[in-house]
Amino acid sequence: MAVTIEDIKKLRTMTGAGMKDCKKALAEANGDIDKAVELVRERGLAIAAKRSDRETSNGCVLVKEENGFAAIIGLKCETDFVANGEDYIALTQEILDAAVAAKAKTLDEVKELSMSDGITVAEAVTRRSGVVGEKMELDGYHVLEGDNIYTYDHMGKHTLCTLVQLTAANEDAGHKVAMQVAAMKPIALDEASVSQEMKDEEYKVAVSKTKEEQVERQVNVALKKAGINANLVDSEDHIASNITKGWLTQEDADKAKQIRETVSVEAAANLKEAMIQNIAKGRLSKFFKENCLVDQEFQFADGDKISVGDWLNQQEKGMKVVAFKRFGLSAD
């Protein structure tokens, strides 16, 4: 049976497959549309399975709020060519629309939702993967519920989206704080929201770094007293290079190594614990200021240096951030 262009177009509309694949399937099915659909889908599943171990570093991230429920979802793929396709973005949007309409709380719930053609979201993703010949996977599903939720798609590029919920309705404030979340990558709302495990780890790192700096400081003082430039002997590679260049004598290099060995041990043994703890606590405070949303310096305050929390209070007394969500394709 001859394959007509009308049948090819119809099959393409039904499956999303390429014109050549549709023509081939129709030819094998002797023009039977239903059988051709199954052939296209079976091949799509086979292709998707073969690509299951591939890395998905591109994709489409979208965000939506409707009737007090908001969500971000990412549909990942292998290349930006596929990610930027109208069909791919449309599929991501259809999945997000279904998720928001159903008020799905988890990604597993989203995968089981029905699409417009009666198949599940998970099946739709797998079939699309087979059509384009790339691995695809859903990732980054985040939700917020309640009033005063604001959305932001960073630069409209569908690669990074944020959600922000405020205690009061304020479109401008919500938009700007959502932009802050995108730009400054906060890890928590405030200090109280940081897990104790993370606090302990950051404090441990701060103590270790402080001790290293204090020991290095005393080593540099000792080197200076010996008439040796500390910058010339700060690593084995630099020492060898600077000797070759004639900037450092072998005698001074040997002396510097001896000073570093002896002073390091002595300095480490005589560090004042109270001083170390105070400096480490200061580092931890700085960590909170840089990584907790309400304490971060607000980036959209017309040049004024002010925290996010204080800026919101200026816009409307008592207004605060309730929660936020952020998801992007890049690992940051």
Summary of the structure (lengths in Angstrom):
residues: 332
radius of gyration: 29.3
end to end distance: 55.3
largest distance: 95.4
contacts: 1032
relative contact order: 0.11
helix: 57%
strand: 16%
